[in-house]
């Protein structure tokens, strides 16, 4: 679980962007679909996940604020040019250095494709590197009963990622 949290954190940082002088555009508020494919090494272990999340500008800002406070992490490079946002992060987790590089390409304010590659030196939980590819797209308004920060997994389970 912790290794996925580290990878998901790096992926989300790339897709929402870490605040800098030239931020990516604000994304539409509402329900978003996110499909991600992760490949862990060694072993070429592939996993996929599809979920929906109710987003608002306040929720996205909350995530950006949290991202800048991850213990042991610091951005080494960020750039936003045209429709592409690139980011490099370095974290130290349980004695392992995690270097991640990612790119997110925005299609206006309603879709984003991101790719993140991370290496772990030494290996963390047996993992030496991971690649995550994620496609997110705006679906429309959040359904009744779903608040910003509510995430629904493919099995229908809803968890709240933000208490406001």
N, CA, C and O of each residue as an XYZ file, in Angstrom:
656
protein
N       0.820     -1.192      0.000
C       0.000      0.000      0.000
C       0.864      1.256      0.000
O       0.587      2.205     -0.734
N       1.923      1.262      0.832
C       2.767      2.449      0.902
C       3.468      2.712     -0.418
O       3.608      3.865     -0.826
N       3.914      1.648     -1.098
C       4.610      1.886     -2.370
C       3.668      2.493     -3.395
O       4.082      3.339     -4.188
N       2.404      2.074     -3.393
C       1.442      2.654     -4.323
C       1.161      4.105     -3.968
O       0.968      4.936     -4.856
N       1.137      4.419     -2.667
C       0.910      5.792     -2.234
C       2.022      6.697     -2.740
O       1.752      7.807     -3.197
N       3.265      6.243     -2.667
C       4.411      7.025     -3.149
C       4.273      7.268     -4.643
O       4.451      8.392     -5.112
N       3.959      6.220     -5.389
C       3.823      6.342     -6.836
C       2.634      7.225     -7.200
O       2.743      8.087     -8.072
N       1.494      7.013     -6.532
C       0.314      7.829     -6.825
C       0.558      9.288     -6.495
O       0.081     10.174     -7.204
N       1.302      9.548     -5.420
C       1.608     10.937     -5.058
C       2.405     11.602     -6.173
O       2.098     12.721     -6.582
N       3.429     10.908     -6.662
C       4.246     11.482     -7.732
C       3.419     11.705     -8.991
O       3.562     12.729     -9.660
N       2.552     10.744     -9.315
C       1.719     10.877    -10.500
C       0.761     12.051    -10.370
O       0.606     12.835    -11.307
N       0.114     12.177     -9.208
C      -0.838     13.267     -9.043
C      -0.140     14.620     -9.046
O      -0.683     15.600     -9.556
N       1.061     14.677     -8.478
C       1.816     15.924     -8.502
C       2.053     16.373     -9.931
O       1.934     17.557    -10.249
N       2.387     15.424    -10.789
C       2.623     15.776    -12.182
C       1.320     16.209    -12.847
O       1.304     17.182    -13.600
N       0.224     15.493    -12.576
C      -1.005     15.796    -13.299
C      -1.691     17.082    -12.851
O      -2.307     17.761    -13.672
N      -1.598     17.439    -11.558
C      -2.220     18.695    -11.139
C      -1.232     19.835    -11.135
O      -1.624     21.002    -11.130
N       0.037     19.511    -11.136
C       1.056     20.540    -11.146
C       1.381     21.050     -9.762
O       0.495     21.205     -8.922
N       2.639     21.307     -9.529
C       3.078     21.911     -8.280
C       3.191     23.403     -8.558
O       3.751     23.811     -9.576
N       2.659     24.215     -7.653
C       2.606     25.663     -7.884
C       3.961     26.223     -8.281
O       4.970     25.958     -7.627
N       3.974     26.984     -9.335
C       5.179     27.674     -9.787
C       4.736     28.899    -10.581
O       3.544     29.193    -10.675
N       5.691     29.598    -11.141
C       5.385     30.856    -11.823
C       4.431     30.683    -12.999
O       3.641     31.582    -13.288
N       4.491     29.553    -13.675
C       3.628     29.328    -14.831
C       2.821     28.061    -14.586
O       3.169     26.991    -15.085
N       1.754     28.183    -13.826
C       0.937     27.029    -13.466
C       0.141     26.515    -14.653
O      -0.214     27.276    -15.553
N      -0.142     25.196    -14.648
C      -1.076     24.642    -15.620
C      -2.458     25.269    -15.397
O      -2.694     25.891    -14.361
N      -3.362     25.110    -16.353
C      -4.689     25.729    -16.204
C      -5.492     25.064    -15.083
O      -5.277     23.895    -14.762
N      -6.422     25.824    -14.493
C      -7.374     25.217    -13.570
C      -8.239     24.270    -14.383
O      -8.662     24.588    -15.494
N      -8.492     23.111    -13.815
C      -9.321     22.133    -14.498
C     -10.780     22.355    -14.111
O     -11.073     22.948    -13.073
N     -11.690     21.874    -14.956
C     -13.115     22.046    -14.689
C     -13.500     21.396    -13.360
O     -12.981     20.347    -12.979
N     -14.417     22.050    -12.682
C     -14.967     21.474    -11.458
C     -16.038     20.465    -11.851
O     -16.817     20.695    -12.777
N     -16.066     19.342    -11.132
C     -17.075     18.329    -11.400
C     -16.490     16.937    -11.308
O     -15.468     16.717    -10.657
N     -17.148     16.005    -11.966
C     -16.764     14.601    -11.921
C     -15.724     14.295    -12.992
O     -15.896     14.646    -14.160
N     -14.647     13.640    -12.580
C     -13.556     13.274    -13.467
C     -13.356     11.774    -13.441
O     -13.480     11.139    -12.394
N     -13.049     11.216    -14.588
C     -12.665      9.818    -14.702
C     -11.143      9.753    -14.780
O     -10.515     10.573    -15.449
N     -10.559      8.785    -14.099
C      -9.113      8.598    -14.144
C      -8.812      7.125    -14.366
O      -9.241      6.267    -13.595
N      -8.070      6.846    -15.427
C      -7.625      5.483    -15.703
C      -6.104      5.492    -15.666
O      -5.462      6.288    -16.351
N      -5.532      4.602    -14.860
C      -4.074      4.548    -14.781
C      -3.581      3.118    -14.959
O      -4.217      2.149    -14.544
N      -2.424      3.034    -15.592
C      -1.717      1.776    -15.766
C      -0.348      1.952    -15.134
O       0.359      2.919    -15.419
N       0.024      1.009    -14.270
C       1.310      1.060    -13.590
C       2.085     -0.215    -13.894
O       1.542     -1.319    -13.861
N       3.364     -0.035    -14.190
C       4.249     -1.179    -14.442
C       5.413     -1.077    -13.471
O       6.199     -0.132    -13.521
N       5.515     -2.081    -12.572
C       6.576     -2.112    -11.572
C       7.680     -3.067    -11.996
O       7.434     -4.112    -12.598
N       8.914     -2.671    -11.661
C      10.095     -3.501    -11.926
C      10.779     -3.806    -10.603
O      10.731     -2.977     -9.695
N      11.403     -4.945    -10.462
C      11.541     -5.984    -11.487
C      10.255     -6.795    -11.651
O       9.345     -6.743    -10.824
N      10.220     -7.534    -12.736
C       9.116     -8.437    -12.974
C       8.059     -7.934    -13.933
O       7.143     -8.677    -14.283
N       8.165     -6.676    -14.370
C       7.216     -6.149    -15.339
C       5.773     -6.359    -14.862
O       4.909     -6.763    -15.639
N       5.520     -6.078    -13.564
C       4.207     -6.288    -12.955
C       3.278     -5.129    -13.325
O       3.527     -3.974    -12.980
N       2.211     -5.468    -14.031
C       1.292     -4.445    -14.536
C       0.003     -4.454    -13.722
O      -0.548     -5.512    -13.417
N      -0.465     -3.265    -13.379
C      -1.768     -3.130    -12.720
C      -2.492     -1.949    -13.338
O      -1.875     -0.997    -13.815
N      -3.821     -2.033    -13.318
C      -4.646     -0.957    -13.869
C      -5.708     -0.578    -12.857
O      -6.156     -1.414    -12.072
N      -6.107      0.674    -12.876
C      -7.170      1.143    -11.994
C      -7.980      2.208    -12.709
O      -7.436      3.050    -13.423
N      -9.282      2.158    -12.508
C     -10.173      3.185    -13.014
C     -10.996      3.676    -11.845
O     -11.547      2.884    -11.080
N     -11.076      4.993    -11.710
C     -11.863      5.589    -10.631
C     -12.424      6.912    -11.111
O     -11.980      7.473    -12.113
N     -13.402      7.391    -10.379
C     -13.912      8.732    -10.627
C     -13.704      9.545     -9.360
O     -13.690      9.004     -8.255
N     -13.543     10.843     -9.535
C     -13.362     11.725     -8.397
C     -14.107     13.024     -8.649
O     -14.087     13.569     -9.752
N     -14.756     13.500     -7.618
C     -15.434     14.787     -7.669
C     -14.404     15.851     -7.298
O     -13.817     15.798     -6.217
N     -14.184     16.816     -8.192
C     -13.153     17.835     -7.986
C     -13.751     19.237     -7.953
O     -14.780     19.522     -8.565
N     -13.068     20.088     -7.218
C     -13.369     21.519     -7.216
C     -12.029     22.234     -7.220
O     -10.995     21.613     -6.972
N     -12.034     23.534     -7.500
C     -10.777     24.287     -7.471
C     -10.182     24.262     -6.068
O      -8.964     24.174     -5.909
N     -11.039     24.338     -5.047
C     -10.551     24.300     -3.664
C      -9.904     22.950     -3.349
O      -8.870     22.898     -2.684
N     -10.512     21.854     -3.829
C      -9.916     20.527     -3.607
C      -8.573     20.418     -4.325
O      -7.600     19.937     -3.745
N      -8.511     20.858     -5.580
C      -7.246     20.800     -6.324
C      -6.167     21.617     -5.616
O      -5.015     21.188     -5.551
N      -6.522     22.783     -5.086
C      -5.547     23.600     -4.356
C      -5.092     22.894     -3.087
O      -3.915     22.944     -2.733
N      -6.013     22.241     -2.410
C      -5.677     21.468     -1.212
C      -4.631     20.395     -1.551
O      -3.662     20.215     -0.813
N      -4.834     19.689     -2.666
C      -3.895     18.645     -3.074
C      -2.535     19.253     -3.405
O      -1.501     18.702     -3.025
N      -2.528     20.383     -4.109
C      -1.256     21.055     -4.420
C      -0.545     21.462     -3.142
O       0.668     21.292     -3.025
N      -1.299     22.003     -2.173
C      -0.693     22.406     -0.902
C      -0.089     21.210     -0.171
O       1.017     21.299      0.363
N      -0.817     20.089     -0.148
C      -0.293     18.880      0.487
C       0.974     18.395     -0.222
O       1.929     17.952      0.417
N       0.963     18.487     -1.545
C       2.087     17.992     -2.333
C       3.380     18.727     -2.012
O       4.463     18.149     -2.095
N       3.270     19.980     -1.652
C       4.491     20.735     -1.346
C       5.003     20.437      0.054
O       6.078     20.898      0.437
N       4.231     19.662      0.824
C       4.610     19.370      2.210
C       4.901     17.893      2.460
O       4.940     17.477      3.618
N       5.107     17.086      1.420
C       5.383     15.675      1.613
C       6.752     15.543      2.273
O       7.752     15.991      1.712
N       6.811     14.928      3.467
C       8.092     14.807      4.168
C       9.132     14.073      3.319
O       8.846     13.036      2.721
N      10.328     14.627      3.279
C      11.429     13.989      2.559
C      11.442     14.240      1.070
O      12.272     13.675      0.358
N      10.531     15.082      0.578
C      10.448     15.321     -0.864
C      10.751     16.773     -1.203
O      10.482     17.685     -0.422
N      11.313     16.960     -2.377
C      11.548     18.295     -2.899
C      11.562     18.246     -4.407
O      12.075     17.301     -5.006
N      10.991     19.278     -5.023
C      11.015     19.321     -6.483
C      12.406     19.769     -6.916
O      13.012     20.651     -6.307
N      12.893     19.145     -7.972
C      14.198     19.528     -8.494
C      14.059     20.332     -9.775
O      14.969     21.073    -10.149
N      12.922     20.189    -10.452
C      12.684     20.976    -11.667
C      11.200     20.940    -11.989
O      10.558     19.895    -11.883
N      10.658     22.084    -12.384
C       9.284     22.155    -12.871
C       9.245     23.118    -14.043
O       9.977     24.107    -14.077
N       8.381     22.818    -15.004
C       8.273     23.677    -16.171
C       6.881     23.505    -16.769
O       6.367     22.390    -16.855
N       6.285     24.602    -17.177
C       5.020     24.550    -17.897
C       5.177     25.390    -19.141
O       5.411     26.597    -19.076
N       5.042     24.720    -20.293
C       5.219     25.415    -21.560
C       4.223     24.863    -22.555
O       4.121     23.649    -22.735
N       3.494     25.746    -23.197
C       2.460     25.299    -24.127
C       1.398     24.553    -23.352
O       0.785     25.117    -22.446
N       1.168     23.307    -23.686
C       0.183     22.501    -22.966
C       0.838     21.407    -22.123
O       0.151     20.541    -21.582
N       2.168     21.449    -22.013
C       2.886     20.394    -21.287
C       3.499     20.914    -19.985
O       4.137     21.966    -19.946
N       3.282     20.146    -18.938
C       3.859     20.429    -17.626
C       4.827     19.304    -17.318
O       4.454     18.132    -17.372
N       6.072     19.648    -16.993
C       7.047     18.633    -16.613
C       7.516     18.898    -15.194
O       7.603     20.042    -14.747
N       7.816     17.809    -14.500
C       8.233     17.923    -13.112
C       9.221     16.816    -12.784
O       9.091     15.684    -13.252
N      10.203     17.163    -11.976
C      11.134     16.181    -11.429
C      11.110     16.340     -9.924
O      11.212     17.451     -9.403
N      10.975     15.218     -9.224
C      10.932     15.213     -7.774
C      11.969     14.238     -7.232
O      12.296     13.237     -7.870
N      12.475     14.546     -6.055
C      13.370     13.632     -5.349
C      12.863     13.515     -3.918
O      12.682     14.513     -3.219
N      12.636     12.271     -3.499
C      12.157     11.999     -2.149
C      13.075     10.968     -1.501
O      13.691     10.151     -2.185
N      13.156     11.017     -0.208
C      13.833      9.967      0.541
C      12.776      9.304      1.409
O      12.155      9.948      2.255
N      12.579      8.002      1.189
C      11.561      7.240      1.897
C      12.212      5.991      2.479
O      12.719      5.151      1.735
N      12.201      5.866      3.775
C      12.759      4.707      4.470
C      14.150      4.359      3.950
O      14.452      3.191      3.708
N      14.991      5.367      3.780
C      16.370      5.161      3.356
C      16.557      4.963      1.868
O      17.685      4.771      1.414
N      15.497      5.004      1.105
C      15.580      4.841     -0.348
C      15.335      6.191     -1.013
O      14.423      6.923     -0.630
N      16.158      6.518     -2.015
C      15.976      7.752     -2.773
C      15.053      7.448     -3.957
O      15.315      6.549     -4.755
N      13.974      8.215     -4.047
C      13.007      8.045     -5.125
C      13.135      9.259     -6.044
O      12.836     10.386     -5.650
N      13.579      9.013     -7.262
C      13.668     10.063     -8.274
C      12.547      9.840     -9.272
O      12.449      8.768     -9.871
N      11.692     10.856     -9.456
C      10.607     10.710    -10.422
C      10.627     11.858    -11.417
O      10.926     13.003    -11.077
N      10.304     11.520    -12.639
C      10.195     12.493    -13.721
C       8.868     12.245    -14.403
O       8.504     11.106    -14.699
N       8.151     13.329    -14.648
C       6.857     13.147    -15.267
C       6.480     14.288    -16.176
O       7.005     15.397    -16.082
N       5.557     13.982    -17.055
C       5.010     14.968    -17.976
C       3.499     14.827    -17.993
O       2.965     13.719    -18.045
N       2.826     15.951    -17.949
C       1.371     15.978    -18.097
C       1.062     16.885    -19.278
O       1.551     18.012    -19.351
N       0.256     16.391    -20.195
C      -0.145     17.178    -21.356
C      -1.633     17.470    -21.213
O      -2.459     16.560    -21.140
N      -1.956     18.771    -21.175
C      -3.321     19.237    -20.966
C      -4.033     19.434    -22.289
O      -3.456     19.929    -23.257
N      -5.286     19.043    -22.315
C      -6.165     19.307    -23.453
C      -7.222     20.266    -22.934
O      -8.322     19.865    -22.553
N      -6.862     21.543    -22.929
C      -7.741     22.561    -22.361
C      -7.895     22.339    -20.869
O      -6.931     22.020    -20.173
N      -9.121     22.510    -20.384
C      -9.381     22.330    -18.954
C     -10.229     21.092    -18.683
O     -10.817     20.954    -17.611
N     -10.287     20.175    -19.686
C     -11.173     19.025    -19.518
C     -10.519     17.661    -19.716
O     -11.212     16.644    -19.686
N      -9.200     17.615    -19.920
C      -8.517     16.322    -20.046
C      -7.021     16.520    -19.833
O      -6.464     17.573    -20.140
N      -6.389     15.480    -19.298
C      -4.938     15.509    -19.106
C      -4.406     14.078    -19.203
O      -4.987     13.140    -18.658
N      -3.287     13.941    -19.911
C      -2.580     12.664    -20.043
C      -1.239     12.843    -19.347
O      -0.503     13.784    -19.641
N      -0.922     11.938    -18.422
C       0.359     12.058    -17.730
C       1.119     10.745    -17.753
O       0.537      9.661    -17.752
N       2.446     10.879    -17.773
C       3.341      9.734    -17.701
C       4.432     10.066    -16.702
O       5.077     11.111    -16.788
N       4.633      9.152    -15.740
C       5.616      9.348    -14.690
C       6.486      8.115    -14.582
O       5.991      6.989    -14.609
N       7.782      8.331    -14.460
C       8.737      7.243    -14.260
C       9.511      7.526    -12.979
O      10.037      8.624    -12.792
N       9.578      6.535    -12.102
C      10.297      6.698    -10.841
C      11.290      5.558    -10.655
O      11.015      4.410    -11.004
N      12.453      5.898    -10.099
C      13.446      4.890     -9.728
C      13.640      4.945     -8.220
O      13.510      6.003     -7.605
N      13.953      3.788     -7.628
C      14.131      3.654     -6.188
C      15.521      3.093     -5.922
O      15.847      1.988     -6.357
N      16.349      3.868     -5.199
C      17.727      3.460     -4.926
C      18.004      3.570     -3.439
O      17.995      4.680     -2.907
N      18.252      2.462     -2.741
C      18.043      1.078     -3.187
C      16.554      0.782     -3.345
O      15.698      1.607     -3.026
N      16.274     -0.420     -3.848
C      14.885     -0.814     -4.089
C      14.052     -0.614     -2.824
O      14.538     -0.811     -1.710
N      12.794     -0.219     -3.011
C      11.862      0.021     -1.912
C      10.732     -1.000     -2.015
O      10.059     -1.082     -3.042
N      10.525     -1.776     -0.954
C       9.538     -2.851     -0.966
C       9.759     -3.777     -2.164
O       8.802     -4.278     -2.754
N      11.033     -3.999     -2.519
C      11.373     -4.882     -3.620
C      11.226     -4.249     -4.997
O      11.447     -4.917     -6.007
N      10.860     -2.986     -5.053
C      10.630     -2.316     -6.335
C      11.809     -1.398     -6.658
O      12.220     -0.591     -5.823
N      12.347     -1.522     -7.867
C      13.474     -0.687     -8.284
C      13.040      0.467     -9.185
O      13.716      1.494     -9.247
N      11.927      0.306     -9.875
C      11.404      1.390    -10.709
C       9.951      1.124    -11.030
O       9.472     -0.007    -10.945
N       9.255      2.194    -11.402
C       7.848      2.085    -11.772
C       7.507      3.155    -12.808
O       8.058      4.256    -12.799
N       6.603      2.805    -13.683
C       6.100      3.736    -14.683
C       4.586      3.765    -14.557
O       3.937      2.722    -14.485
N       4.030      4.968    -14.530
C       2.582      5.117    -14.444
C       2.099      6.012    -15.583
O       2.628      7.100    -15.810
N       1.100      5.535    -16.276
C       0.471      6.297    -17.351
C      -0.979      6.525    -16.936
O      -1.690      5.583    -16.585
N      -1.408      7.776    -16.979
C      -2.746      8.113    -16.492
C      -3.461      9.020    -17.483
O      -2.879      9.956    -18.031
N      -4.726      8.723    -17.696
C      -5.585      9.576    -18.511
C      -6.763      9.997    -17.661
O      -7.479      9.164    -17.105
N      -6.957     11.312    -17.568
C      -8.061     11.867    -16.797
C      -8.919     12.714    -17.734
O      -8.412     13.438    -18.590
N     -10.243     12.602    -17.544
C     -11.122     13.431    -18.369
C     -12.353     13.841    -17.579
O     -12.834     13.121    -16.704
N     -12.834     15.007    -17.914
C     -14.016     15.584    -17.296
C     -15.248     14.868    -17.809
O     -15.392     14.656    -19.013
N     -16.156     14.487    -16.880
C     -17.371     13.779    -17.260
C     -18.628     14.640    -17.170
O     -19.599     14.397    -17.887
N     -18.615     15.645    -16.293
C     -19.794     16.485    -16.086
C     -19.931     16.828    -14.616
O     -18.954     16.785    -13.868
N     -21.124     17.164    -14.206
C     -21.369     17.524    -12.811
C     -21.219     16.306    -11.907
O     -21.436     15.170    -12.331
N     -20.844     16.561    -10.651
C     -20.769     15.486     -9.668
C     -22.186     15.004     -9.373
O     -23.107     15.815     -9.280
N     -22.369     13.695     -9.226
C     -23.709     13.184     -8.930
C     -24.160     13.589     -7.524
O     -23.337     13.906     -6.665
N     -25.449     13.575     -7.307
C     -26.013     13.898     -5.990
C     -25.361     13.002     -4.941
O     -25.192     11.798     -5.137
N     -25.008     13.619     -3.840
C     -24.401     12.872     -2.745
C     -22.887     12.788     -2.805
O     -22.265     12.352     -1.836
N     -22.271     13.193     -3.911
C     -20.816     13.196     -4.022
C     -20.313     14.616     -3.843
O     -20.811     15.543     -4.482
N     -19.336     14.785     -2.981
C     -18.744     16.090     -2.678
C     -17.316     16.140     -3.217
O     -16.724     15.089     -3.464
N     -16.746     17.337     -3.407
C     -15.343     17.416     -3.815
C     -14.452     16.591     -2.874
O     -14.556     16.676     -1.650
N     -13.592     15.808     -3.481
C     -12.704     14.936     -2.720
C     -13.215     13.516     -2.608
O     -12.469     12.635     -2.180
N     -14.472     13.258     -2.980
C     -15.001     11.899     -2.956
C     -14.491     11.144     -4.181
O     -14.610     11.613     -5.313
N     -13.915      9.955     -3.929
C     -13.382      9.124     -5.002
C     -14.115      7.791     -4.999
O     -14.262      7.146     -3.960
N     -14.577      7.385     -6.199
C     -15.262      6.105     -6.336
C     -14.376      5.153     -7.133
O     -13.970      5.458     -8.255
N     -14.081      3.995     -6.540
C     -13.306      2.962     -7.220
C     -14.204      2.181     -8.169
O     -15.426      2.329     -8.136
N     -13.605      1.357     -9.009
C     -14.348      0.569     -9.986
C     -15.376     -0.337     -9.319
O     -16.397     -0.660     -9.925
N     -15.116     -0.756     -8.062
C     -16.056     -1.627     -7.361
C     -17.210     -0.853     -6.722
O     -18.064     -1.451     -6.067
N     -17.243      0.472     -6.905
C     -18.322      1.290     -6.375
C     -18.064      1.856     -4.989
O     -18.848      2.667     -4.496
N     -16.963      1.434     -4.346
C     -16.640      1.935     -3.017
C     -16.210      3.405     -3.105
O     -15.375      3.765     -3.935
N     -16.788      4.247     -2.244
C     -16.468      5.670     -2.226
C     -15.651      5.976     -0.985
O     -15.998      5.560      0.121
N     -14.562      6.706     -1.177
C     -13.769      7.171     -0.046
C     -13.585      8.676     -0.197
O     -13.483      9.191     -1.311
N     -13.546      9.373      0.934
C     -13.380     10.819      0.895
C     -11.918     11.148      1.118
O     -11.330     10.756      2.126
N     -11.329     11.874      0.167
C      -9.912     12.236      0.223
C      -9.710     13.618      0.819
O      -8.576     14.080      0.947
N     -10.817     14.292      1.191
C     -10.719     15.669      1.687
C     -11.928     15.976      2.531
O     -13.070     15.878      2.082
N     -11.658     16.346      3.747
C     -12.744     16.790      4.629
C     -12.697     18.299      4.661
O     -11.675     18.876      5.033
N     -13.776     18.950      4.279
C     -13.810     20.414      4.277
C     -14.889     20.923      5.178
O     -15.069     22.134      5.304
